[in-house]
Each structure stands twice: as C-alpha cells, then as structure tokens.
Amino acid sequence: MTFIRNNAFILSILYWDISLKHKTDIVVIGAGPIGLFSVFEAGMLKMKCHVVDALNFIGGQCSALYPEKPIYDIPAYPSISAQDLIDKLEEQIKPFEPTYHLGQQVIGFHPQTDGTFDIITSKDTIINAKAIIIAAGCGAFGPNRPPLDNIESFEGESIMYSVRNKSLLKDKNIVIAGGGDSAVDWAIELSGFAKSVTVVHRRNKFRCAPESTNRMEKLIDEGKINLEAPYQLHKLHGAEGKLHSIDLIGFDEEIKNIQCDVLLPFFGLSMDLGPILDWQLALEKKHLSVSNETMETNVKGIYSIGDVASYPGKLKLILTGFSEAAIAAHNIYNLVYPNQPLHFEYSTTKGVKIDEKL
Ligand code: FAD
C-alpha cells in the first residue's frame, strides 16, 4: 500500500534512489506550535523525533502569519507574542535533540512489513519511523510565486519570499514586489540599509496600515525608495543563480528594465493540505478524523494533532493541541517500546536535563 500524490513510477524512482535514509521513532509532519510541543512529550517518554516542514523556518502559523501579535490564552502567560511562544517551544524541546528537515513537504509514506513507515519528502529525504504524527495545521505553507520563467533557479540566493537574515541584503539593489503590509514594511525597513529599494506594485494604492503608507510616501519623496506603479514583474535577467536586472511591464505593454540583486516577492502564502488528502486517511470536512482518546487516525501508527485533527467537540486552539500532543505521545509509546509498560510520571518526577543530552 503506497500513498503518494504522483504515480507509482515516480515513487519507485525516488524509493530506489535513496542516498540518505534516516531512522527514528516518530516523524512529526509540521513544525507549528503543536508539532514542536509533540517533540517535548515524545522526548519525556524517551522517543526521538524528526520534524519536517514545508517552510524553511519553524513556527507554523505563529511565525508565518502573526509573529508580532500577542496571544492571550496560553496558560501562565498573560500575554506572549506568537514568535516568542515559538522561541520558547524551541528552547523547551532542545534537550530532546529533534532533527529538522525544513523547506520540504512530506509527499508520501510507504508502510513497511515490520510495521514501520518510510516517509518521503519533496527533497527525496527518506525517514523510517515507528509512528507518524501529522500536525499539519491547514496544510503546507508555500509562497505565492509570481509566474516568471526560470524563477526557481534564482530562489534562495537572489529571490527570497521572506527575510530571515537582513544582513544578506546590506548594500544590495533590492526590488520588492507586492502591495501589502510585508512589502511596505520591508521597503521602509531596508531604505537606507540596502543600496537601493524599489517597490513594484500593479496598482497605485497599497493594502496596508495607513501610517505605513504615509511613512513610505515620505521616503519616496525623499528619494530613499523608488516606486514603480502600476507595473508588474515581467522577466528575470541573470546567470548562475544571481540576478542582475528585471524587466517590468506596464498596462500599455511598455517594458522597463531595472537593476536588481535581490527580489523579494511578497504575494502572500498559500496553504495546501495537498498530498495528505490523498493518503486514504479518514477525513471530516478536509480534517483528519481521530479518536480523541488516542489521537490515532484510522491507520494504525498514524496520529494527528493540532488544527488538522478533528473529533467531536474539537476546539482549534493552541492549548488544545498541546494536550493532544501529550495524548498522542503516551499512545505511541506502546509502539516504540512494545514490551515495556508505561508508568505514568509527572515531569517534576522525571525532570529534564536542560543543558545536557538526556
Ligand atoms: P500550524 O501552525 O498551521 O503549523 C502546521 C505546519 O505544518 C505548517 O508550518 C505547514 O507548513 C506544515 N505542513 C503542513 N503540511 C505539510 C506537509 N505535507 N509537509 C511538510 N510540512 C507541512 N490560537 C490560539 O490558541 N490563540 C490565539 O490567540 C490565536 N490567534 C491567532 C491569530 C491569527 C491571526 C491566526 C492566523 C491564528 C491564531 N490562532 C490562535 C490559531 C493558532 O495559530 C493555530 O491553532 C495553531 O497555529 C495550530 O498549530 P498547528 O501546529 O496545529 O498548525
């Protein structure tokens, strides 16, 4: 039984051309807050995890959609920003040494005769695990890519869909495409830091906070930001992953060429549950049906927690997902250690070696 989006031929090529096959107790699909906390719960029961996420950073919705927003319903934190919550979760699970596989989507899995699974990612990584926890939220996040020829060959070095390391943009000619908060906020942030900042937008109006538009307009008047509107991205020029310039196209089909070392297209993120829907797992309105006593799906060894999991009375909240992570880990223990009964213990009894390996 093979569950993979593409056909069996592609799977067989992937499967037999394995250069790197990892082995672990649990593969966690999704590095959102709930996937991350499941590493803690698994770790407390001496189970190792590999965590895969389509994004090239951890944090799921918290980091991708609302990092600066305060969350008020995390127990014991009257208020904590979404990114701080993720930073604290990362710190909390560090002693359990999770292995991250970021920037790759899990596209399929292959059940083995010994009851384990081989999980396959879009970068051909294969991970053998005794159990799978699907903590996929609303699906794999991916940037909305502008439809430009050859765009993949510039991604990473010259085209970035999010800014994780601002220093890489110092003294570069930056082109920012888009008309929302991210485009305007980064144009303001990079003006004076980059060599030049050009904002390309297909309209003259921006969809962002009015104060941000006012600040950007002031910087445009001062000559610190160039505005090209109404224009759209048309063609990329460069070689070996490095951009040199971009052609823009106006409504009257007029082409304008501008210098560009780094393009930041900010056209939002798309979410795609995609391949998971094809895995023959029981579904309830595009969510995975689980038993809330175990968090197991209809397939033995495959569990689901967090926003993507569904059962009667489900509340889509981070705190609910944390509890689901604990329930799933306690049930997976019997798969990983079939001959060792689980004796329930509090974390205060077990302890966590914060600075050393467990
Ligand atoms: P997500 O955070 O969605 O993470 C899932 C991850 O799985 C993603 O990173 C995705 O890329 C990855 N993924 C999916 N499919 C694959 C695949 N096939 N391969 C690899 N990776 C994959 N909740 C609260 O409790 N309190 C609040 O105040 C609150 N405020 C919110 C405000 C906003 C603006 C939003 C958008 C949400 C808010 N939420 C709040 C909801 C909360 O963020 C979610 O409940 C939480 O993020 C769910 O966590 P998760 O780990 O289940 O999924």
Residues whose N, C-alpha, C, O or C-beta is under 5 A from the ligand:
A	BS01	FAD	I29 G30 A31 G32 P33 I34 G35 V52 D53 A54 L55 G59 G60 Q61 C62 L65 Y66 I71 Y72 Q104 Q105 V106 A135 A136 G137 C138 G139 A140 F141 D272 I305 G306 D307 V308 K316 L317 I318 L319
